[in-house]
Amino acid sequence: MQRAVHPDAQDVDIIVNVTAISEPAGDVLTAAARRAGLNPAGAVLIRDGSNLMYRLAGGCVARIGAVGTEKAAEFQIEAARWLAGGGINAVAVLDDVAQPVVIHDRPVTWWRELPAHRPASTGELGGILRSLHRLEPPVRPALRIFDPFAGAADRIAAAQQLPDDDRSWLAHQVSVLREQLQQERTLRSPTVIHGDAWQNNVAVLAGGEPVLLDLEHVSLGDRDWDLIPLAADFARVSRSDYRSFVTAYGRDVTTAASFRTFADIQGLWWATFVLAKGATSVDAAREASRRITCLRGEISRPWTWSAF
């Protein structure tokens, strides 16, 4: 079994512990909290990534989305409530407050703070994915079709730091892999999938209860898109941990005829994810260059990619 190597996830966030609210996010949080009838005094930044997350008094967590993402915020609220109704433990929406509150075109949503927890083991991840994939697609929220290439072409086009040859190769590779994917399509009905399935997107409480997090990518698609990230990452995942995942879920995606295509698409997505960070980070630009070199076959497998 040969798998591509990569330690990243689709939405890597940096956990921080800051007592002061940064500007201008602090202004957004303060205005949104007041509109929702909550007290923002003493808020603590707990995550700084594609979304900002603050802990407020009283067991509340505020999540501030990027500009123009109100619809995505509304979807996450609906998805959380639907999953809970379907028997899937998911991060819980704070009830009886305005959801979402939009300040300066940035949506703010309110969630119940989780008690002490840890990231899931691979087996726990496999178990909750198995339950998720058994759900019947809902009428509401309306789930979009999962796009494994989402954002890749835009990142490539915007990467002015890339040599023209690498940019042309990546753009061509997107086209090649899209065509391969069309040929690999199965007859399976689309499944409810998480869309960003890895251990840190499942919190396990002290009593062993798993809770599904980061619901913005929940969609309809081939179930294997939730299995590929772990299967394509043996720099971070040991063979024994991968076996635990397979046992819990009941399927080894590496034996599927479409595995190589799916894994290559995942590797391309991971490379463009870091490529987007390369515009403002020398380290990310260097890592993106290495990943592209790997994808182009100039470095032999197994590859080792640094996390970003």
PyMOL commands that set and color helices and strands:
alter all, ss='L'
color gray80, all
select helices_A, chain A and resi 25-36+70-85+122-133+152-158+164-184+199-201+224-231+239-249+253-255+259-277+282-295
alter helices_A, ss='H'
color red, helices_A
select strands_A, chain A and resi 14-18+44-48+52-56+60-64+101-103+106-112+117-119+191-193+202-205+210-212+219-221
alter strands_A, ss='S'
color yellow, strands_A
deselect
rebuild
show_as cartoon
